[in-house]
């Protein structure tokens, strides 16, 4: 697996534009997910994240029961919007990782950034599986299933590790690279 940026968006300027567009679109879709407040409940202090990480039928069922009809509706809406967010964050984070890999060719870090870039679609697939399990539980009459709660948990966990722990670093690095590049052009 090579770097897709070897063939597209060659100039730094076009990459900067693509980065800003991806960042803005991802941010807008991310904000749309939380536009209608699901609210904190005792069973779900971290809102939808508590449901994603419920792990057991009882915990997931307690959350669904406490949410009631309006909460279930808002949770479904947030999960459906999350499908769009998945496409956005996979594109954004993958792009950033591939850009870093390209900017560090010949260094030991380049293959690591490539691997991380190619791991983003895996994180996205895990997120899709998690969302399907959550939606299925929200549609069940009894409110939850141990199999679906387990699927949601065990797909949410690695997805969160891939995206959360590795997302902040590449985005911060690309932002730094963009700022330094801009400042060097201004100084010259």
C-alpha positions in Angstrom: 0.0 0.0 0.0 1.5 3.2 -1.1 0.7 6.8 -0.4 -2.4 8.0 -2.4 -1.0 11.6 -2.2 1.9 10.6 -4.5 -0.6 10.9 -7.3 -3.0 13.7 -6.3 -2.8 17.0 -4.6 0.9 17.4 -5.2 1.4 21.0 -4.3 1.4 22.2 -0.7 -1.1 24.9 -1.5 -3.7 22.3 -2.8 -3.0 20.1 0.2 -3.6 23.1 2.5 -6.9 23.9 0.8 -8.0 20.2 1.0 -7.1 20.1 4.7 -9.0 23.2 5.5 -12.1 22.0 3.5 -12.0 18.5 5.2 -11.5 20.1 8.6 -14.5 22.5 8.1 -16.8 19.8 6.7 -15.8 17.4 9.4 -16.4 20.0 12.1 -19.8 21.0 10.7 -21.0 17.4 10.5 -19.6 16.8 14.0 -21.5 19.8 15.4 -24.7 18.6 13.7 -24.5 15.4 15.7 -24.8 17.2 18.9 -27.2 19.9 17.7 -30.1 18.5 19.6 -29.0 17.7 23.1 -29.5 14.1 24.2 -28.9 15.1 27.8 -27.2 13.4 30.6 -28.9 10.8 32.6 -27.7 8.7 35.6 -27.5 5.6 33.3 -25.7 7.6 30.6 -23.5 10.4 32.0 -21.5 10.5 28.8 -24.6 10.6 26.6 -24.3 8.4 23.4 -20.8 7.4 24.4 -22.2 5.7 27.5 -24.5 3.7 25.2 -21.7 2.8 22.8 -19.6 1.4 25.7 -22.5 -0.2 27.6 -21.0 -3.7 27.0 -23.9 -5.6 28.6 -27.5 -6.1 27.9 -28.5 -4.7 31.3 -26.5 -1.5 31.0 -27.6 -0.8 27.4 -31.2 -1.6 28.4 -31.1 0.7 31.4 -29.8 3.5 29.2 -32.6 3.0 26.6 -35.2 2.7 29.3 -34.1 5.9 31.0 -33.9 7.8 27.7 -37.5 7.0 26.8 -39.1 7.7 23.4 -37.6 11.2 22.9 -34.2 10.1 24.0 -34.3 7.1 21.7 -35.4 9.4 18.8 -32.5 11.8 19.5 -30.0 8.9 19.8 -31.1 7.4 16.5 -30.8 10.8 14.8 -27.3 11.3 16.2 -26.2 7.8 15.1 -27.6 8.4 11.6 -25.7 11.7 11.3 -22.6 9.8 12.6 -22.6 7.8 9.3 -21.8 11.0 7.5 -19.3 12.0 10.2 -17.5 8.6 9.7 -16.9 9.5 6.0 -15.6 12.9 7.0 -13.2 11.8 9.8 -11.9 8.9 7.8 -11.1 11.2 4.9 -9.6 14.0 7.2 -7.5 11.8 9.4 -6.4 9.6 6.5 -5.4 12.6 4.5 -3.4 14.1 7.4 -1.6 10.9 8.0 -0.7 10.5 4.3 0.4 14.1 4.1 2.7 13.5 7.1 4.0 10.3 5.6 4.8 12.2 2.4 6.5 15.1 4.2 8.7 12.7 6.1 9.8 10.4 3.3 13.0 8.7 4.2 12.5 9.1 7.9 11.5 6.2 10.2 8.2 7.9 10.9 6.9 7.8 7.3 5.9 4.1 7.3 4.1 4.6 10.6 2.1 7.5 9.2 1.3 5.4 6.1 0.1 2.6 8.3 -2.0 4.9 10.4 -3.5 6.5 7.3 -4.6 3.1 6.0 -6.0 2.2 9.4 -8.6 5.0 9.2 -10.9 3.0 6.9 -10.7 0.2 9.4 -11.7 2.6 12.2 -14.6 3.8 9.9 -15.7 0.2 9.3 -15.7 -0.5 13.0 -17.7 2.6 13.6 -20.3 1.6 11.0 -20.7 -1.9 12.6 -21.0 -0.2 16.0 -23.7 2.2 14.7 -25.7 -0.7 13.1 -25.6 -2.6 16.5 -26.7 0.5 18.3 -29.6 1.2 15.9 -30.7 -2.4 16.1 -30.8 -2.2 19.9 -32.8 1.1 19.8 -35.3 -0.6 17.5 -35.8 -3.7 19.7 -38.9 -4.1 21.8 -37.0 -5.3 24.9 -34.5 -2.5 24.5 -31.2 -4.3 24.2 -29.3 -7.5 23.4 -26.2 -8.9 25.0 -24.8 -9.8 21.5 -25.5 -6.3 20.1 -24.2 -4.5 23.2 -21.0 -6.6 23.0 -20.6 -5.9 19.3 -21.1 -2.2 19.9 -18.5 -2.2 22.7 -15.9 -4.3 21.0 -16.1 -2.2 17.8 -16.2 1.2 19.6 -13.1 0.4 21.7 -10.6 -0.1 18.9 -12.2 2.6 16.8 -11.8 5.0 19.6 -8.2 4.1 20.2 -7.3 4.4 16.5 -9.0 7.8 16.1 -8.7 9.5 19.5 -5.2 8.6 20.4 -3.8 9.1 16.9 -6.0 11.9 15.6 -4.8 14.7 17.8 -1.1 14.3 17.0 -1.3 14.2 13.2 -3.8 17.1 13.0 -1.7 19.2 15.4 1.5 18.4 13.4 -0.1 19.3 10.0 -1.5 22.5 11.5 2.0 23.3 12.8 3.6 22.5 9.4 1.1 24.7 7.7 1.7 27.6 10.1 5.5 27.2 9.8 5.3 27.1 6.0 3.1 30.1 5.9 5.4 32.1 8.3 8.5 31.1 6.3 6.8 32.4 3.1 5.8 35.7 4.8 9.3 36.2 6.2 11.0 35.6 2.8 
